């Protein structure tokens, strides 16, 4: 009769013909039009489980997929966003002319090339529901879910809603949460709701809105984030009629990173970006009074402002340490891992939350974008059997407006003795000029992903005695600064000198004692463009 | 002002003219810890090379690997000429994800760090010539000092 080719349960004849024991079960597949199996939204098992959906996690996912064909990778993040890069949130996004930038999160660089802060668009990913079955595997991102408990013995985690996911290999890349000042924590709701702890997309959107609607913003903190935000807001301050104040306990911007003379010079640059900079400022208390947030400093100075941004550091997220039985480092914070980024069998940690053993430079924890990429990649390699230690030294950078920028590598701590070799900057040396010339894409891309220039070779030869350098006025336009520990270079800052990172990396890797650092500086050809 | 622990040297172009006498340690090309460019010391392809962008890890990663491997190991006179089916499969896959593998010419030489941009597509349909631009760019990357990856 041709009825068997397709009939539905509503077909009375079909219902009669089914044995009664099957009446409550789904009809046999051959007798029905195809029924989709109901897969759960959250897969029960993930061969590769990555906790955290930031830069390190994404880098690991990519690395795993490159090395393990058909790998099934599940990223679990408590954010509502797919993995994205952070540096533009305090830099490029603020320089965009596009009024819809807070929606699109795209930005055009100096050379006209545009990109999104998201590492990949949604079409790159597979849905968590199909992760276990999709041909060739893929990367799935489970958003708005927090891993609250880790059962290492059972190789599984539990989410806040009770769902369990088992794993074979697990990466913890939970990053951190911005620190706050105790005085603000204690200051009450009126102050706290006028305070931004800046880290995520939503913080950028909120602060951007504030910058258009309010008249005064004060940034507390003089490090990378605080200074970058100050410069970004400062540039807009004239157009917006916005007062931008930045305050911090150090003597100058980047005071913990740059030697004093350079920190002072940098502070003057920040001021030129339209920022009122208050140095040697220790906040004593914060209150809300007469429609303004009042910040009182220990020396009696008072700042009255509409909104506060606290950029005073990051607290690494180690919430899973207890349930997982993982060690937390008491010196640097974060999960303690070995040189291969492993915490325990089948558990690795990468990014801001990882306190790792650096064979060259000793145990450390690094909170920079490129480190997240490098360590995430390495963790992914080791999760797929590589067993390689942290070796390729990550770098970092900062731009203070479009005219001053630097790249750095290694341990860059202003407490260390330094040797700075400087020349005079030309218009060719600014970050804007660099990207125009090289066209290698935005500065926020990981340096490891750009095609770098060739390493300058060392040429052993007769050393001519250099003429005594002319004493210039304090103009530190362009140069190289070496940071020393026991006479060995452990850190390098390239000051308005770009595309030289490979040689800097090489010098750190060698770990040699150099008698004359001016000779080492020659390797950078700082006078060339 | 006296910066005791921070030395400052100003140098002119002439000061830096003479070649440096600083010595660098010779690199071991077979160092197992080092990142490598596109081709590993064993001759195999390093799918994790940043120079590939995300080509080997995205939804068409499998097809990309098959096509590129075929090309890499091809000993035909016209290299990769026996790989046309693989490249066709790769292109078919990539066409399903125009967001990830844009077909326009705007892609520059280096794969960008984020988006899975394909190497610049040729206007003709000869699949064997597809990897040429990527080979050029990755060859450049591959011969770089290991530090570039």
Boltz contact constraints between the chains, C-beta under 6 A:
constraints:
  - contact:
      token1: [A, 62]
      token2: [B, 54]
      max_distance: 6.0
  - contact:
      token1: [A, 62]
      token2: [B, 57]
      max_distance: 6.0
  - contact:
      token1: [A, 63]
      token2: [B, 48]
      max_distance: 6.0
  - contact:
      token1: [A, 65]
      token2: [B, 57]
      max_distance: 6.0
  - contact:
      token1: [A, 66]
      token2: [B, 47]
      max_distance: 6.0
  - contact:
      token1: [A, 66]
      token2: [B, 48]
      max_distance: 6.0
  - contact:
      token1: [A, 66]
      token2: [B, 56]
      max_distance: 6.0
  - contact:
      token1: [A, 66]
      token2: [B, 57]
      max_distance: 6.0
  - contact:
      token1: [A, 67]
      token2: [B, 48]
      max_distance: 6.0
  - contact:
      token1: [A, 119]
      token2: [B, 114]
      max_distance: 6.0
  - contact:
      token1: [A, 121]
      token2: [B, 99]
      max_distance: 6.0
  - contact:
      token1: [A, 123]
      token2: [B, 97]
      max_distance: 6.0
  - contact:
      token1: [A, 123]
      token2: [B, 99]
      max_distance: 6.0
  - contact:
      token1: [A, 123]
      token2: [B, 100]
      max_distance: 6.0
  - contact:
      token1: [A, 124]
      token2: [B, 58]
      max_distance: 6.0
  - contact:
      token1: [A, 124]
      token2: [B, 100]
      max_distance: 6.0
  - contact:
      token1: [A, 136]
      token2: [B, 62]
      max_distance: 6.0
  - contact:
      token1: [A, 259]
      token2: [B, 6]
      max_distance: 6.0
  - contact:
      token1: [A, 261]
      token2: [B, 3]
      max_distance: 6.0
  - contact:
      token1: [A, 388]
      token2: [B, 33]
      max_distance: 6.0
  - contact:
      token1: [A, 391]
      token2: [B, 33]
      max_distance: 6.0
  - contact:
      token1: [A, 392]
      token2: [B, 35]
      max_distance: 6.0
  - contact:
      token1: [A, 417]
      token2: [B, 5]
      max_distance: 6.0
  - contact:
      token1: [A, 418]
      token2: [B, 6]
      max_distance: 6.0
  - contact:
      token1: [A, 419]
      token2: [B, 7]
      max_distance: 6.0
  - contact:
      token1: [A, 420]
      token2: [B, 8]
      max_distance: 6.0
  - contact:
      token1: [A, 421]
      token2: [B, 9]
      max_distance: 6.0
  - contact:
      token1: [A, 421]
      token2: [B, 11]
      max_distance: 6.0
  - contact:
      token1: [A, 422]
      token2: [B, 10]
      max_distance: 6.0
  - contact:
      token1: [A, 423]
      token2: [B, 11]
      max_distance: 6.0
  - contact:
      token1: [A, 441]
      token2: [B, 112]
      max_distance: 6.0
  - contact:
      token1: [A, 445]
      token2: [B, 113]
      max_distance: 6.0
  - contact:
      token1: [A, 446]
      token2: [B, 113]
      max_distance: 6.0
  - contact:
      token1: [A, 448]
      token2: [B, 50]
      max_distance: 6.0
  - contact:
      token1: [A, 449]
      token2: [B, 50]
      max_distance: 6.0
  - contact:
      token1: [A, 449]
      token2: [B, 113]
      max_distance: 6.0
  - contact:
      token1: [A, 451]
      token2: [B, 110]
      max_distance: 6.0
  - contact:
      token1: [A, 451]
      token2: [B, 141]
      max_distance: 6.0
  - contact:
      token1: [A, 452]
      token2: [B, 148]
      max_distance: 6.0
  - contact:
      token1: [A, 455]
      token2: [B, 145]
      max_distance: 6.0
  - contact:
      token1: [A, 458]
      token2: [B, 22]
      max_distance: 6.0
  - contact:
      token1: [A, 458]
      token2: [B, 24]
      max_distance: 6.0
  - contact:
      token1: [A, 459]
      token2: [B, 19]
      max_distance: 6.0
  - contact:
      token1: [A, 461]
      token2: [B, 19]
      max_distance: 6.0
  - contact:
      token1: [A, 463]
      token2: [B, 21]
      max_distance: 6.0
  - contact:
      token1: [A, 464]
      token2: [B, 18]
      max_distance: 6.0
  - contact:
      token1: [A, 466]
      token2: [B, 15]
      max_distance: 6.0
  - contact:
      token1: [A, 467]
      token2: [B, 15]
      max_distance: 6.0
  - contact:
      token1: [A, 469]
      token2: [B, 9]
      max_distance: 6.0
  - contact:
      token1: [A, 469]
      token2: [B, 10]
      max_distance: 6.0
  - contact:
      token1: [A, 469]
      token2: [B, 11]
      max_distance: 6.0
  - contact:
      token1: [A, 472]
      token2: [B, 10]
      max_distance: 6.0
  - contact:
      token1: [A, 502]
      token2: [B, 145]
      max_distance: 6.0
  - contact:
      token1: [A, 502]
      token2: [B, 147]
      max_distance: 6.0
  - contact:
      token1: [A, 505]
      token2: [B, 147]
      max_distance: 6.0
  - contact:
      token1: [A, 510]
      token2: [B, 25]
      max_distance: 6.0
  - contact:
      token1: [A, 514]
      token2: [B, 22]
      max_distance: 6.0
  - contact:
      token1: [A, 518]
      token2: [B, 9]
      max_distance: 6.0
  - contact:
      token1: [A, 519]
      token2: [B, 20]
      max_distance: 6.0
  - contact:
      token1: [A, 519]
      token2: [B, 21]
      max_distance: 6.0
  - contact:
      token1: [A, 519]
      token2: [B, 22]
      max_distance: 6.0
  - contact:
      token1: [A, 520]
      token2: [B, 22]
      max_distance: 6.0
  - contact:
      token1: [A, 522]
      token2: [B, 16]
      max_distance: 6.0
  - contact:
      token1: [A, 522]
      token2: [B, 20]
      max_distance: 6.0
  - contact:
      token1: [A, 523]
      token2: [B, 20]
      max_distance: 6.0
  - contact:
      token1: [A, 527]
      token2: [B, 13]
      max_distance: 6.0
  - contact:
      token1: [A, 527]
      token2: [B, 16]
      max_distance: 6.0
